[in-house]
Amino acid sequence: MKVFTSLYTDEDVAYLVSILLSSRGFDVLTTLKAEMSGQSDDQQLAYAASVNRCILTHNRVDFERLHVSYVEAGREHGGIIVTPQNNAYEIARRVSILLNALTAEEIYNQLCMDKENS
């Protein structure tokens, strides 16, 4: 069982967030490093799923829709974490709490919403 999920940050997530999460020991891949800049949200989620990573995004509306379409189609993804836009340190702190509380298995194929998004 994999304890910590590997992350893939959407383009709308500041690069500093990935640096802060990496410095806390998390495996983080950015869209820039994956050469996926400019791709659609659907392509970003498909890529994250293909490399078994949970996507971190601020884009609640589109990723809620994508999650529902995956569930309805019987498709799976590595998880989606939606967090509100905030300063990078606060985002990294909140995501770290979530990643330390849930295993990769518990995040897999789930839509995890930061409570500020409710």
C-alpha positions, 0 to 999 in steps of 0.5 A: 500500500502506498502511503502518500499520494503523488501529486500533479499540479494544474497550471493554475497552481503557483509553482511555489506550492510545488516547491513547498510541498516537495520540501515537505517530502511529497512527490510533486510533478508540475504541468510545466515539467510534464510538458503539459502546459496549455492542455485542456482540463480533460487532458490534464486529468487524463494525463494525471490518471495515466501516471497515477497522480492526484491532480491539485487544482483551484478549478472547482467547477470544471474538475467537479464536472470531470469527476462526475463524468469519470464516475458515470463512465466507469473511468478512474483517476488518481484523485482530485484535490481542489483548494481555493486560491490563497497564498502559496504557504497556506495552500501547501500547509492545507494540502500537507494536512490532507496528504498526511491524513489520507493514504493514496488509496483513500484519495484514489478516484475521489474528489477532495474539496478544501472546506473553503470551497464548500 
